[in-house]
């Protein structure tokens, strides 16, 4: 955790005079209306310890309570922020926990965030402050308000007895990893007590080594195991603990991002984090934020808040990192670790739609005919069959429909259904290759080109899928897909797509020596002319296998102290940037890339239904379950909720069947 290294943005003010500060605050609040800028500039440029002296000076100079005066003068979020800055960290934590358990309903999110991230000393200080402020015992209040394994883990963390000795015993690391594996992945049912004991007591250094050892045994990350073995608030708490063990700043960067994006701003979370980390590790949080998201923390706050509230938050944030280039050493290490993790983990891809058990194509064909015969259409019957069969089964239904009834099922469906529901049902009835070919065609026909669709399809399909798509395209449209791409796109972007459409990407594991050489070539290319740089990137990013590229990108961090994603975003532009970015994101974590595409298809004004249909249809038998989990993890709202709020009618109903669960 780098104890002793100061990585905050708020420090002691030099030449500090508490009495003069008290005077300045008093006059800022005198008379009608208050000088809010003077208040916020003064408060954010003093450390918390100095603010305590100002409170004392205010009382002895004016016989009044500064916090009461601030509450009286200020309002809303701005008041909450300033008043919270005036409390000591321990009292601020105590108040957050008190509000979380004593309000209407329990705020589990706040409990999880505070309890998972505090050091032993911070825990002890908070317990004392709670007793002092509320006259009751924090442990009793938490017990009264929570239950089950969630409660047990909170109480373990509250003891503040995590090992901080720094001594690591290699045998115990191995033992713990084995025990965690035995407690979860290896058996039916989960031994939660083991997870609680190990994750709640061992040192940070020790646990980081345990997580590495665990991955080697289980071939999945500890996070993935927790997601599949545990559930509810307990799962969320354990994930938060693991994230804090790996990197507290990254944990906070994710929380901050979630607090601002999505529907409305979670101001309580935003205020709590900006205050509690401003004197500890805000610089590292900013770095992690930049590493993980497409914007700096500074810009996100700027776009998401307003007025004096915004000004105060930006003061606590400090500078804007979109202006900076290289990583701090800590962030470079995190970037390196992130690639290493994605290289080691074998992701178990899980579909949301499986073949129907007692499948009878003749009965399905008859039922579909009945649903479409006569006046009106029985959409429910169609959806129930089409959305609950695998693609292979649907192909049998198509054939049987023709054999039994002498009719073309596709033509019948097209004449009975309309709009998005028709597109979705027809998409499900096509073979994957026919569907991909059709989507490529749609992306290129008409006035504009949907470059994002072209990129998404060509980057995420296997060689085999690309060859099948090429054949289906030729068959359906009597010209080659490559020619179509060449007549519809140009320049380097066209060359990237043509390279991908060959379906000749290498397959197989990373070649370590070659990966080092590739990384060095990419690093050298960053200093070349942009034309040469793009060609060099293409020659590596479009041809090497994904496992190999993971290794290349990992070594790239070592060579340059920069992350490949940053370089692509900074040095390139337009469609070329989007194509390389999609490759990097897919190499890092393909389900997460798809989750992002789904989010972009639905947020904002209007829905990109074509993208929504394309992803739901093409991924439901591959990895839509993983995509759902990533969606929830990044956007703090489930894919199910998002689709529910963004679509309607039978179209929505079908999408939700494909989506599967609600997470």
Buried (B, 14 or more C-beta within 10 A) or exposed (E): BEEEEEBBBBEEEEEBBBBEBBBBBBEBBEEEEBBBEBBBBBBBBBBBEBBBBBBBBBEEEBEBEBBEBBBEBBEEBBBBBBBBBBBBBBBBBBBBBBEBBBEEEBBBBBBBBBBBBBBBEBBBBBBBBBEEBBEEEBBEBBBEBBEEBBBBBBBBBBBBEBBBEEEBEEEBBBBBBBBBBEBBBEEEEBBBEBBBBBBBBBBBBBBBBBBBBBBEBBBBBBBBBBBBBBEEBBBBBBBBBBBBBBBBBBBBBBBBBBBBBBEEBBBBBBBBBBBBBBBBBBBBBBBBBBBBBEBBBBBBBBEBBEEBBBBBBBBBBBBBBBEEEEBBEBBBEBBBBBBBBBBBBEBEBBBBBEEEEEBBBEEBBBBBBEBBEEEEBBBEBBBBBBBBBBBEBBBBBBEBBBEEBEBEBBEBBEEBBEEBBBBBBBBBBBBBBBBBBBBBBBBBEEEEBBBBBBBBBBBBBEEEBBBBBBBBBBEBBEEBBBEBBBEBBEEBBBBBBBBBBBBEBEEEEBBEEEBBBBBBBBBBBBEEEEEEBBBBBBBBBBBBBBBBBBBBBBBBBBBBBBBBBBBBBEBBEEBBBBBBBBBBBBBBBBBBBBBBBBBEBBBEEEBBBBBBBBBBBBBBBBBBBBBBBBBBBBBBBBBBBBBBEBBEEBBBBBBBBBBBEEB
